[in-house]
C-alpha cells in the first residue's frame, strides 16, 4: 500500500485564517501624515522600524559586497549573489547538473543586524538562501539554511512578514501567496502604531478618537502595540476568525492573538529570549519596583532612534529618571574607564554575544544587576492549561477558546509529550461540542487516519473541506487509497496542488499516484511541472530523464 501521510506535526500547523473584510478600510499610508507631521515623519524614517523593508532595487550597491559565492550547506552546490544593471540576483547551481537564478524583490530588515531577501514566483513569496550580515559584513546562509538546503522553496507566510512590513496583503488560507502588490505599504509606518488614518485626516485631527495616540493610553494598553511584534513566545495562535491585520492600537492583543510560553525549568538560561522583550521587561526588578510605571515608552521614543556615540548618553538619561548617579555600585572613576564610558545599558542590558543569526545582538530586557545574571525567574503556568498566557491583560480575565488552546497544544506536541497528550484529550472533548468546526474535523480525520480507521477519517476530512488546505486534501487522498478508491484520490491531490502549487510533497505524491494508476503520460507531465518548480531535486530530475528517453 502506498502511504503519503504527513507527520502529525505538519498537519498541526494548519491554520484557518479568516482575513477581515475591512483589512484595508481606513488606511491611507504614512505619506499622508507628512503634511502635518513632517518633522516626526522624517525622524521616523531614520529609525530601524522606518527602514524595516524596502525594494531590493533601492539598495545602494556600494553599501553591500557586490558579489559573493557560498557553499550550499553540506551539498556540492554553490549559492551566488551578485548585482548588475538589472538589480540584485541570487542563484544556486551544481556544475554540469542544474542552475537556478532569481531576482531579489524585497530586502527585509533595517540593516542594523542584517538583511534577508524575498523573491517572487508568480504571486508567491519565498526567502532567498543568502542573507547579508552587518556585524561580520558579509553574505552568508540565511538562518536555517545551515542545516538544510531548500534553495528557493521556503515560502514566506504572513506571520513572517507581518512585523517587518507596513501592511502585507496575503491571500486567505494560502501560505506564501499574496495579492498584487504583496504589500500595501512596505516598511512599518505610522498606522501600525496609530491605527487607520483616514478619519483623522477627514476631520483634520479634530474628531475625537479619530486616531490613537499611544502616549495617551494607559501604559499596559499602549505596550500591547509593542508586544504584537516584540513578544514572540513559544507559540502565537490567532483567535478564531482573526487575522494578523485585525489588531488595532488601543485594543488588547489577546482579542486577536494568544501568545503562549512554555514554563521555564529550574536552571534554564535566558539566552533564547531574544524576542521576549515585554515578558523580560516585566520580569525585571526595575519594572517590579516601579509599581508599574516603567513601560516600553519610558526608554523608547518610536519616532526617534539615537545613533553612534549619542546612544550611551541618551539611554543613561532614561535610567536617571528613576536612578541617581550614585545608585551604581561601581565607582565613578571605574565606570569612566569603560569603553564606552559610563554606559548603563552596556552593563545592565548587555547584548547577546551572537553574530550570524537573524536577530543577533539584541539587548537583554531583563535589566540584570550584573552581566552574569542569567537565571530565568520561575513564571507560574496556568494550572488548567500548563502554559503561560503572555498577553493576558494584568488583572483581567482572558478566557482562551478551546480551539485556540487546541492549536497551541498541536504546535507544541512535537516539543513535549505532555502537550501532545493534552492535545489529544482536548480534541476528544471537543469532538462532540465542536463537531462542526472544520479545524476540529480535520484534526479528528488525521487522528483516525493514523489509527487505521479510514471510513471514519474520510467522513471527518470531507467535513473539513471548507478549510481548502493542502494537508487536509492529502489526508483525504490517503484515506481514499486505503479504501481502494485510488482513482478518486487524484482529484484531491489536484486540489492540494491548487491550494499550494509550491509544495514538493504534494506534487511528488500526485506523480506517484499517477504511476500507481499506470497513467504514465500524466505522470510525465507532472514530473515536468515538478522539475520546473524544484530544479534542485536530483532524484526527480534523473527520473524524468529516464522516462523521456
Phi, psi and omega in degrees: 000133178282132178238128175228039176291146171269154177297155182305322183298329179289315181297324185296345179276357179302135182230135179256062180297138175236103182291136181294141180298330182261034183308319184259001185298123173087356180274141182234347182091152186295329182298334179292342181275344187300320186304319182260341186232046187300317183295314179295320181300312181296320180294317182296324182297342180270351181279166177297322179295320181291350179238031188287340177204146177205169174290137180300328180296340181274354178290137177288117181303334181283347183274348181227154171303129188290343178201155177197151177233129185227133176299142181274081177062227184271358182275176178262023177266158181238139175256141182224141172237140180204161179238135174222192183297336181274350179126203180265142182223155168227148181219159172229137183210151171233119189309125178074005184242301179201163175211135181225130183227141179221145176278138178281128184260315186231140174256122183253128181117157180275341186099353179299316175256330180162188180223135169242165191229151179242143173246162175246133172234097190068233178261014181257146176251139178226150177281142175278148186286347178245137176237160176258131181249122188290319185298308175279348178067042182210163172277140176204178182300137175296152182308131181097335181283353177293331185255339181211135179267104178252010175053234181252037184243010178274102182294152182246094179285169184306318181303335182283336183243353184302326183261359178251356184233165176290299178212107175283153181235070181286156173274134183306133175061025179233115181282110177095354179263139184226162173288176178244110007279161181293336183230126176287331172216133187288290184278162172307135185229188185304317187286345175297326183254339184250351181085172182306138187256001186301312182294324179297317179290321181299323182264008182055035176077004184265346180285126181297129180074016182285343178209154179264127173252105183304332180295339181263358177274156173297147188309315184294325180287322178296324182293340177301328179297316179290318183301328182308324182242342185252018177224099187282308187075183177269338172202142181239118188241125175293141176289158184308130177077006184256157172234168180297335182281353185280338181293136178235138174307139183096355176254159171282132185299330184300336178292339180249321192216133175255125180252119183248144172238145172278131182303138178290146177265154179307131180091351177299144179255169190256012182298339184271000186267044185296330179240042177245043189298317183292310180297322180295315179300316183287345174272353184283154176295325179303314181293313184299321183273355177273000183057036177085002181283330178291134178214176177306322187279354173296322185251337187244133170252109184302340182271353185217139178227118179294152181231152172056227187293338181284347183299315183298311182291325181299310183282333175297321177297325177295318178298324183284358173287339177245323183259174173240169181297336181270000179292330183288136181284342177278140178296149183303317183293329177291317180297324182288344179275348178291160178235108001283159184286148174052048186261096182300308185289335178297329179267322190254352172225057188296144177282147179294143181274068178229151185239317188237070165224164190297325181243064185278158171057046176263150187281156180272106184277007172280350177049059183293152179294326177227161182292344180267003180279092187243351182292137180278135172300145182278095178282139185270128179282163172292125183298335181282324186255337184076011181233163174257121176272100189295320185263028171289121180299135182302127177075009182239145176282133180223077180298140181257123178302147181303322182295325177294315180293322178300314180293325177296312177300321180300317181289336181263358186300323180285347182270327185209127181299333179297323179285329175297318179295319177298321178300311183295321179294316180293320178300320178298318180291326182280346184299336178261314185285331182239042188295338182267353179291120185302321181297320178295318178299318179296319180294318178296321179295318179296318180295315180297322179297318179294334181268002179080014180264076192291319178298315179296318179300315182298320180297314180295316185292325176297323178290344181262008186300335182295344176293336181049052186244138185297324181292321177296319179294322177298315178299319180297316178298319179297317179299319180295318177299315181298332181269008179079021181244050188300324182296328179287337182295330182302319180300319180287329176291326175293323176296321178296320179295320179294324180289329181211083186291350179248027175265110184297322180299317180299312184294319179293324178295319178297317179300314181299321181291322175300317181296316180298329179271003181061030175265070191294319177300321178294322179297316180295318179297320179293325176297319180298319177297317182297310183296327176294322180281327184230069185295342182278355180282098185297317182299311184290325179296318178293322179296319178296320179298322180293316183282346180272345181273000000 
